Amino acid sequence: LEGKYEEFKVIKLDKEKNNVVLSRKAVLEEVNFEERTKLLSSLGEGQEVEGVVKNLTDYGAFIDLGGVDGLLHITDISWSRINHPSEALNIGEKIKVQVINFDRDEGKVSLGIKQLSDDPWQGIENKFPLNTSVMAKVTNLTDYGFFAEIDSGVEGLVHVSEIDWTNKNIHPSKVVELGEALEVMILEVDEEKRRISLGVKQLTENPWQVFTHKHNVGDKIKGNIKSITDFGVFIGLEGDIDGLVHLSDVSWEDEEESIRKLEKNEEIEAIVLSVDAERERISLGIKQLIEDSFNKFTLSNKKGTRVKGNVSEITDQKIFLTLTEDVKGYIPKKDFMNSSYTEDPELGDEIEVVIATINNKDREIILSLRALEKAEERDALRDNAEKNKEIEESSKSNLGDMIKAEIVEKEDE
């Protein structure tokens, strides 16, 4: 306005201070009053009008409709995502807008541009079927993924978990750039919520499915130890995926001692126990590479079986016997004290016992001397009873023969 001749209205005059306050707005309001009154009376929701971009803000733009200013919110400028109104509008630009809300009493008008075109989300489910691939343009990067425009005004989210099969925490900025065109796959479409889930990793082979096709349960595989945790060992496999050897599958005997002997980056062999490609989990086992001597022993030596073992360790509560090279059992001290043994056991002594209990969960074999002695007592009583029965039957037979012979003799006489 500098240098222009304008008409003003005096709104304040202070002669003592030689201060005069003028208003150009007051003159314009008087001039435009009739136009404004006429415009307000003719405005209605859904009406298409022309206006001039008067001002831009972070949240939208003010449009001069001819004496009346209307607000064009940033979300109503375009069906596509824009970060600032200046990306689509310029001050002084003449544009067409639609009245989407009008408060006659307050004189407030809400405007929209995108409402002048069809909603691209209508029928979106039919336009973009699931599991099909489309070209998209990266429009925004966030910590949790990136947005990509698959059609004019239609954006979808590629979540960080859908970028790479193995790296779940990769930042989108390390994979894509703003404005980059790339191929994506349609994973989910929700027209009502106006949401589309996209994926990038689905356009490449799923390494877990590849592993499933190449390996069966029971196969032997090799890999380097990537990490050792309290609950197991992770082994790196082909396709940059990991398999877990749970602590319980490290050794048949002392798991914690066995896991301490392993080192990071060490190459080890394991057996495939299970593969769940959907949950991206592979279970491996190390102990399964060797035969379970405990299980083998207990299969052929059930509860109540007599076995022999050599004393290998003596504690306050237990006497341990070596039953085979890899299998041990123990006699509770109380059981030993209640037996017929009069002398304390010594290392190396061979003792015959009975298997009293087999605890498969804790891999324990509890032995008993007292049970063996009771079994021997029962066997002795049974043998004695059988002998007495034989003698009794023999006596009865001899007596019967004698009586029969005497009767025959008398009949002959």
C-alpha positions in Angstrom: 0.0 0.0 0.0 3.0 2.3 0.4 2.7 5.4 -1.9 -0.9 4.7 -2.8 -3.6 7.3 -2.2 -6.4 5.9 0.0 -9.4 7.1 1.8 -9.5 6.7 5.6 -11.9 7.2 8.4 -10.9 9.2 11.5 -11.7 6.9 14.5 -9.7 8.8 17.2 -8.5 12.5 17.5 -6.4 13.7 20.4 -5.7 17.5 19.8 -3.6 17.8 23.0 -1.2 15.1 21.9 -1.5 15.8 18.2 -2.5 12.1 17.8 -4.8 11.0 15.0 -5.9 7.3 14.5 -7.2 6.4 11.1 -8.9 3.2 9.7 -8.9 2.0 6.1 -10.8 -1.1 7.2 -13.7 1.0 8.3 -14.0 2.6 4.9 -13.7 -0.8 3.2 -16.4 -2.2 5.4 -18.8 0.6 4.5 -18.0 0.2 0.8 -18.3 -3.6 1.0 -21.2 -3.7 3.4 -23.9 -4.1 0.7 -21.8 -6.8 -1.1 -21.1 -8.6 2.2 -24.7 -8.6 3.2 -25.7 -9.8 -0.3 -23.0 -12.6 -0.2 -23.9 -13.8 3.3 -27.6 -14.0 2.3 -26.8 -16.1 -0.8 -24.1 -18.5 0.7 -25.1 -22.0 1.5 -23.4 -25.4 2.3 -22.3 -27.2 -0.8 -22.2 -24.1 -2.9 -19.2 -23.6 -5.3 -17.7 -20.0 -5.1 -14.6 -18.2 -6.2 -12.2 -16.4 -3.9 -8.7 -15.0 -3.6 -6.0 -16.5 -1.3 -5.6 -13.8 1.3 -3.3 -15.4 3.9 -1.5 -18.7 4.6 -1.0 -20.3 8.0 0.3 -23.6 9.2 -3.2 -24.9 9.7 -4.7 -23.6 6.4 -5.5 -20.5 4.3 -7.9 -17.6 4.5 -9.9 -17.0 1.3 -11.5 -13.6 0.5 -14.9 -14.3 -1.1 -15.7 -10.6 -1.7 -16.1 -9.0 1.7 -16.3 -12.3 3.6 -13.3 -14.4 4.6 -13.5 -18.1 4.7 -11.1 -20.7 6.3 -9.7 -23.4 4.0 -8.3 -25.9 6.4 -5.1 -27.8 5.4 -7.0 -31.1 5.5 -9.5 -29.8 3.0 -7.1 -28.5 0.4 -6.2 -31.9 -1.2 -7.0 -35.6 -0.9 -3.3 -36.1 -0.9 -1.1 -35.4 2.1 0.4 -31.9 2.3 2.6 -30.5 5.0 1.9 -26.8 4.5 -0.7 -24.9 2.4 2.1 -23.1 0.5 2.7 -26.5 -1.3 -0.7 -26.0 -3.1 -1.6 -22.3 -2.8 -0.1 -18.8 -3.4 -1.2 -15.5 -1.9 -3.3 -13.5 -4.4 -4.2 -16.7 -6.4 -7.8 -16.9 -7.5 -9.3 -20.3 -6.7 -12.6 -22.2 -6.7 -13.8 -23.6 -3.4 -16.9 -25.3 -2.0 -18.7 -24.1 1.1 -18.6 -27.1 3.5 -19.9 -25.3 6.6 -21.6 -21.9 7.1 -22.5 -20.2 10.4 -24.8 -17.4 9.4 -25.0 -15.9 12.9 -21.3 -15.8 13.5 -20.5 -15.1 9.9 -18.0 -18.0 9.8 -17.4 -19.9 6.6 -15.5 -23.2 6.2 -14.2 -24.0 2.7 -12.8 -26.9 0.8 -11.1 -27.6 -2.5 -10.8 -31.4 -2.4 -14.6 -31.7 -2.1 -14.9 -30.4 -5.7 -13.4 -33.7 -6.9 -14.5 -37.3 -6.3 -13.3 -39.0 -3.1 -10.5 -41.4 -4.3 -11.2 -43.7 -1.3 -14.6 -44.7 -2.6 -14.4 -48.3 -3.9 -10.8 -48.5 -3.0 -11.1 -52.1 -1.9 -12.0 -53.1 -5.4 -9.4 -51.0 -7.0 -6.5 -52.4 -4.9 -7.0 -56.1 -4.2 -5.0 -57.7 -1.4 -1.6 -59.2 -2.1 -1.2 -57.3 -5.4 1.8 -55.1 -6.1 1.6 -51.5 -7.2 4.0 -48.6 -7.8 4.0 -45.9 -5.1 5.7 -42.6 -4.3 7.2 -42.0 -0.8 5.5 -39.0 0.7 6.5 -39.0 4.4 9.1 -40.7 6.7 8.5 -41.4 10.4 10.2 -43.4 13.1 7.5 -46.2 12.8 7.6 -46.5 9.0 6.9 -44.4 5.8 3.9 -43.3 3.9 3.6 -43.9 0.1 1.0 -42.6 -2.3 -0.4 -45.4 -4.5 -3.0 -43.2 -6.3 -3.8 -39.6 -6.4 -5.0 -38.7 -2.9 -4.5 -42.3 -1.6 -1.7 -43.1 0.8 -0.7 -46.2 2.6 1.6 -47.0 5.5 4.6 -49.3 5.2 5.2 -50.1 8.8 8.8 -50.6 9.9 8.1 -54.3 10.5 7.1 -54.7 6.9 10.3 -53.2 5.4 12.8 -56.1 5.9 12.3 -59.7 6.9 15.2 -59.9 9.4 15.9 -56.3 10.5 12.7 -55.3 12.4 14.1 -52.0 13.8 15.6 -50.5 10.6 14.8 -46.8 10.1 13.0 -45.9 6.9 15.5 -43.2 6.0 18.1 -46.0 5.5 15.9 -47.7 2.9 14.0 -45.0 1.0 14.0 -41.3 0.3 11.2 -38.7 0.0 9.8 -38.6 -3.5 11.3 -42.0 -4.4 9.2 -44.3 -6.5 9.1 -48.0 -5.5 7.0 -51.1 -5.7 4.9 -52.1 -2.7 2.4 -54.8 -1.9 -1.2 -54.3 -0.6 -1.5 -56.0 2.7 -4.7 -54.6 4.2 -7.4 -52.1 3.0 -9.9 -50.4 5.3 -12.1 -48.1 3.3 -14.2 -47.0 6.3 -11.1 -45.9 8.4 -9.3 -44.8 5.2 -6.3 -46.9 6.0 -4.1 -49.0 3.8 -1.3 -51.2 5.0 1.6 -51.8 2.6 4.6 -54.0 2.6 8.0 -54.0 0.9 9.5 -57.2 2.2 6.7 -59.3 0.8 8.2 -58.7 -2.7 11.2 -60.7 -1.8 11.5 -64.4 -0.6 10.6 -65.1 2.9 13.8 -66.6 4.3 11.8 -68.7 6.9 9.8 -70.3 4.1 12.9 -70.9 2.1 14.4 -72.6 5.1 11.2 -74.7 5.5 11.5 -75.9 1.8 15.1 -76.8 2.1 15.2 -78.5 5.6 13.0 -81.0 7.3 12.7 -81.7 11.0 15.6 -83.9 12.0 18.0 -82.5 9.5 21.5 -81.6 10.7 22.6 -78.0 10.0 25.7 -75.9 10.8 26.0 -72.2 11.8 27.9 -69.7 13.8 26.8 -68.7 17.3 25.4 -65.1 17.1 24.5 -64.6 20.7 24.3 -66.5 24.0 21.5 -65.7 26.5 20.3 -67.0 29.8 17.6 -69.0 28.0 19.6 -70.4 25.1 21.8 -69.9 22.1 21.0 -68.1 18.8 22.7 -69.7 15.7 23.0 -67.7 12.4 21.5 -69.6 9.4 21.3 -69.0 5.7 19.1 -66.1 4.7 20.4 -64.0 7.6 17.9 -65.6 10.0 18.4 -67.1 13.4 17.6 -70.4 15.0 17.3 -70.9 18.8 18.8 -73.7 20.8 16.8 -73.5 24.0 18.7 -74.1 27.2 16.9 -77.4 27.7 18.1 -78.6 24.3 21.8 -77.8 24.9 22.7 -81.0 26.8 21.1 -84.1 28.3 22.8 -83.5 31.6 24.2 -80.2 32.9 22.7 -77.5 30.5 24.3 -74.5 32.3 27.7 -76.0 32.4 27.5 -77.0 28.7 26.3 -73.5 27.6 29.3 -71.9 29.4 31.6 -73.9 27.2 30.2 -72.3 24.0 31.6 -69.1 22.5 30.2 -66.4 20.3 31.1 -66.9 16.5 31.9 -70.5 17.2 30.6 -72.8 14.4 28.5 -75.6 15.8 26.2 -78.4 14.5 22.6 -78.8 15.5 19.4 -80.6 14.6 16.2 -79.0 13.3 13.5 -79.6 15.9 10.7 -77.4 14.5 10.1 -74.6 12.0 7.2 -72.1 12.2 7.6 -69.8 9.1 4.5 -67.8 10.0 5.8 -66.9 13.4 9.4 -66.7 12.1 10.7 -69.2 14.6 13.2 -72.1 14.2 13.9 -74.4 17.1 17.2 -76.3 17.1 18.8 -78.9 19.4 22.4 -79.8 20.2 21.8 -82.6 22.7 19.8 -84.5 20.1 23.0 -85.1 18.1 24.0 -87.8 20.7 21.9 -90.6 22.1 20.2 -90.0 25.4 21.9 -92.5 27.7 19.4 -91.8 30.5 16.4 -92.5 28.3 18.1 -95.6 26.9 18.8 -97.0 30.4 15.3 -96.3 31.8 13.6 -97.9 28.8 15.4 -101.2 29.5 15.4 -100.9 33.3 12.0 -100.1 34.6 10.9 -99.4 38.2 11.5 -102.5 40.3 14.4 -103.8 38.2 17.5 -105.1 40.1 20.7 -103.4 39.0 24.3 -103.1 40.2 26.4 -100.0 40.6 29.7 -98.8 42.0 29.7 -96.1 44.7 31.0 -92.9 43.0 30.1 -90.2 45.5 28.9 -89.9 49.1 27.1 -86.9 50.5 25.2 -86.2 53.8 21.9 -87.3 52.2 22.8 -89.5 49.3 25.0 -92.3 48.1 25.6 -92.1 44.3 26.1 -95.2 42.2 27.5 -95.3 38.7 25.1 -97.6 36.8 26.6 -97.2 33.4 29.3 -94.9 32.0 26.9 -92.0 31.6 24.1 -92.9 34.0 24.0 -92.4 37.8 21.5 -93.1 40.5 21.5 -92.6 44.2 20.5 -94.3 47.4 19.0 -92.1 50.1 21.1 -92.3 53.2 18.0 -93.1 55.2 17.3 -96.1 53.0 20.8 -97.4 53.4 20.7 -97.0 57.2 17.5 -99.1 57.3 19.1 -101.9 55.4 21.1 -104.9 56.7 24.4 -103.3 55.8 26.5 -102.9 59.0 29.4 -101.1 57.5 29.6 -97.6 55.8 30.0 -97.7 52.0 33.3 -96.8 50.4 34.0 -95.4 47.0 34.2 -98.1 44.4 32.1 -100.6 46.4 29.7 -102.6 44.2 26.2 -102.7 45.5 23.1 -104.4 44.2 19.9 -102.4 44.5 16.4 -102.0 43.1 15.2 -99.1 41.0 12.6 -97.5 43.3 11.7 -94.3 41.3 12.5 -92.9 37.9 12.0 -89.1 37.6 12.2 -88.3 33.9 11.6 -84.6 34.4 14.6 -84.1 36.7 16.5 -87.1 35.1 16.9 -88.8 38.5 17.0 -92.5 39.3 16.3 -93.3 43.0 17.7 -96.6 44.2 16.8 -98.7 47.2 18.6 -101.4 49.2 15.7 -101.9 51.6 13.4 -102.7 48.7 15.8 -105.3 47.4 16.0 -106.9 50.8 12.3 -107.0 51.1 12.0 -108.5 47.7 14.5 -111.2 48.7 12.6 -111.9 51.9 9.4 -112.3 49.9 11.1 -114.6 47.5 12.5 -116.7 50.3 9.1 -117.0 52.0 7.5 -117.9 48.7 10.2 -120.6 48.0 9.7 -122.0 51.5 5.9 -122.1 51.1 6.3 -124.0 47.8 8.6 -126.6 49.4 6.2 -127.2 52.3 3.4 -127.6 49.9 5.3 -130.2 47.9 6.1 -132.2 51.1 2.5 -132.1 52.2 1.3 -133.3 48.9 3.9 -136.0 48.8 2.9 -137.2 52.3 -0.8 -137.3 51.3 0.0 -139.3 48.2 2.1 -141.9 50.1 -0.6 -142.3 52.8 -3.3 -142.7 50.1 -1.3 -145.4 48.4 -0.9 -147.4 51.6 -4.6 -147.3 52.5 -5.5 -148.3 48.9 -3.1 -151.3 49.0 -4.5 -152.5 52.3 -8.1 -152.4 51.0 -7.1 -154.3 47.9 -5.4 -157.0 50.1 -8.5 -157.4 52.3 -10.7 -157.7 49.3 -8.5 -160.4 47.9 -8.7 -162.4 51.2 
